[in-house]
Amino acid sequence: MTARSASPRQSGHYSYAVYATREMAERFDARRFSGPIGTWLAETQEEVLHAFLGPVDGRAVLDVGTGTGRAALALARRGARVTGIDASEEMLAVALDRAQQGGARLLVVRGDAHHLSFPDRSFDAAVSLRVLMHTPDWRLCLGELCRVARERVVFDYPSLSSVAALQSVSRRLLSLAVRRIEAYRVLDAQAVAATLAASGFKVADLHKQFVLPIGLHRLIGSRRLSGVVEGVLARVGLLALLGSPVTVVAQRMKGQAPSPTGATGGGSWEREPAAPSL
């Protein structure tokens, strides 16, 4: 476990201020992933991540916006050589504590998702979960993910074609009065695909989790009941139309030759990742 530091871009944006306290860092996972629905979210996130990346033993993986290290540590436990980057020193401190407690190897770097301090194609894959929705410039951040990834990127976002869009509008209005409100954005699938294409990547697969808002499922408080309801909605085609959050795996397009394998410790993955059956 090692820590390096690089100064993140200074900004008054809420995404820099909200996560910059030890209190937030220590209660972050409990706030996001506690209870039956939070556990469901965390388990699904990890399952989809592993399905999209496939075997990662010995692979160099960058986790952008690593936070408390949930995704980074899950990959490290599977043998990946993981670097986690985040703008919050407090979040990184929690991630390092967890790595030490779990006996996992993790390198953390304080930095900014908009300007990654790594050479082009210096990682086999780059991952960024629950991040683009909060960044001041999501296109720039996605472009940076693609720049540093030799072959594959995995990221997620709330969809413009979902109920989450309504909540996003309400939170943005509320943020005008309350600075520290997490006024996240929703993204359009076509805009995401165009941004990937501009960096030489294309969508290889995607996973959509819910039709109904996560907040509603938390109010229901029953994973079993929520699973039944979401299963019915999926069978009538609403998940494909309105599902959110959307997790994407994007692949570097043919003709975009990878950098020498010596830079990342391995060649191409042996097979394409299968779509997760969740």
N, C-alpha and C positions, 0 to 999 in steps of 0.2 A: 504494500500500500504506500503510495507516494503522492505528495501534493505539490503542484506547481501553481504559480499565480501569474495571471496576466490581467491588466485592468480592463474591465468591460466598458463599453461605450456608455457615457453618462447620459441619462435621460430622465425626464420628469414623468415618463409613462408609468402607469400603475404596475405594469409587469416587473419593473425594477424595484418599486417601493414596497409592494405588498409582501414579497417573499424575502425581504432583507432583514427580518428580525429572527432571533433565536426562538422566540415563542411560536411564530408561524412555522418555522422549520420543524420544531419538535412535535407539533400537532398536525402537521400537513397530512400524513398518511391516515391518521385517525379521522380527519375531516373528510378525506376523499374516499377511503377504502374500508371504513368500518361498517359493521352491520351486515345483514345478509346480502343487500344489493351492492354495497361497496366491495364485499368479498367476491361477489360474482363478477363485478367489473374488473377487479385485479386479476382474477383467475383467467378470465377471457382474454384480457390484454396480453398476459404471458403466453397463453396457448397460441394466440394468433401470431405473436412475435416469433415464437419458435417455428411455427408452421411456415411462415414467410421467409425466414432466414435459413431454415434447415440446419444441418450440422454446422456448428461454429467452433469446434475444437481447434485451437491454434489460430483462429482468424482474428484479425485486428478490426475491432468494431468501435466506432465513436458514438456515444450517447449524448446528443445535444439537448440541453435543458434537463440534465440528469436529475436535478432536484435532490431528493434524499436517496437516490440510487436504486430505486426499485427495479427498473428494467436492466440497468447496468449489472447489478448483482445477480439477477436471474441469468443473464448471459455469461457472466464470469463463472457461475456454478457449473455451466455446461462447457467450460474450457476455453471460452473466448478471452482474448487479450483486450480488455475494455478500458477505454479512456472516457471519463465523464466530464462534460464541461457545463458550467452554470455561472450565471452572473452573481449568484448569492453565495457568499462565503459561509453563511450560516447553514444553508442547505448542504453544501459540500462537507461541512464538518459532521453533520448527521450521517451523510453517506459513508464517510471514512470510518466513523464509529461503528456503523453496521457491518462494513467490510471486515473490520478488525474482529468484531464479535463472531462473525460467521466464518472467519478464516479464508476470506476471498481476497484475491489480488485485484486491486482497482487503483488506477491512476486518475486523479482528478485535477482539473485545470479551471481556474477562474477566468471566464472570458465571455464574449458576446456572440450570440447565435448569428448576428448580422455580419460579423467579421471574424471568421474562424482562423485561428493562428496556426494553420497547418498547410503543408504543401498540397497541390492538386493530387488527387487519387492516392492519398497516403493511407487510406483505410480500405479494407475489403468491403465494409458496409457502414452506413451511417443510419442512426435511428434517432427519431425525435417524436416523443409521445406527449400529448396534451401541451404542446408548445406553440405551434403556428397560430392557434386561435388567440393567443395572448400577445404576440409580438407586434411591435409598431409597423414592421414591413415584412409580411409573411413571404412575399415573392423573393425578396433578397435572402431571407433565411433558407428557403427551399433551394434556391440557387446555390447557396453555400454548402448545403448538405450534398447536393449532386457534385459539386466541384471536388470535395474531399473524398468522395466514395469511388472506389475503383469499379465496382460492379452493381451494387444494390443499395437502395434507400428504403426505409420503412418509416412512415409517419402517419398521423391521423388528424382529423379535423371534424368539427360539427358541420353538417351539410346545410346549404342554403335551402335545399328541398326537403326540409324537415320541420318538425314542431320547434326544434331548437332555435330556428330563425326568429320566432316570436319572442322567446325569452331573451335572445340576444338584443333585440330592439329595446325591450323594457329595461334591461340592465344598462344599456348605453345611455338611455334617458336618465336613469337614476344616477349614473356616474357624473352627470353634469353638476349634481349637488353634493355627491359624496365621492371624494377623490379616490379612495382606496377600494372602490367597488371593482370587481373583476369583470369589466365590460367586454367580454370576449366577442370575437367576430365569427360569422359563419362563412364558409367558402363554397364557391361554385365549382362543380366537377370539371367543367370545360376550362375554367381559368386555371385550375390545378394542372390539368393535362397540358395546356399551352405553356405553362411555366416550366414543367418538366421537359417538354420538347425543346424549349430554348436552351436547355442545359444538356441535351443529348440523351434524355431518358424518356421512357414510356411506361405507362401503367401495365404491370404484369398481372396483378390480381388485386382484389379488394374484399373487405369484409365490413358488413354493416351490422350493428348490434341491436338497436332498439327502434321501435316505431314511436312508442310513447316517451315522454320526457323522463329523464333519469330521476328528476325531482318527484315525479308522480310515483314511480316505482319505490322510491325511498319512503314516501308516505304510506304506500301499501304495506311495505315492510315484510313481504313474503316472497322469497325467491321462487318458491314453487308456483304460487299464484301468478306472479309476473311472467314466469316461464310459460305457463299455459296460455296466458293472454297473448304474449308475443308470438308464440307458436301459431296461434289462430291467425293473427294478423299477417304472419309470414306466408302462411298457406294461401291466403287470398291475394297475395302479391303486394301488400303494402310495405313490407320490409324492403323489397327491391326499389320501390319508388321513394319511400320516405325515411329509410333507415339512417340512423346516426347514433354515435359517431362513426365515421368512415375511416377504416384503417387501410392504407395503401402500401403495396410493395411495388416499387418501380425499378426497372432494369435498364442498364446502359444499352443504348441501341446499337445494332450491328454497324460496324464501321467506326464506332467510338472505341478505338483500341485501348485495352487496359495498360496501365503502367507496368514496368517490370515487376515480376513477382517478388523479387528480393526486397522491395520496399515494404511489403505487407506480410511476408511470411507464407505465401501460398498462392496457388493458381486459382482457376475458376472453380466454382461449386460444381460438383459432379452432376447435379440434376436441378431442374427447376423446382421451386417449392410447390407443393400441392395446395390447392385451395383448402382452407380450414373447414372442417365439418363441425361447426359449433352451433 
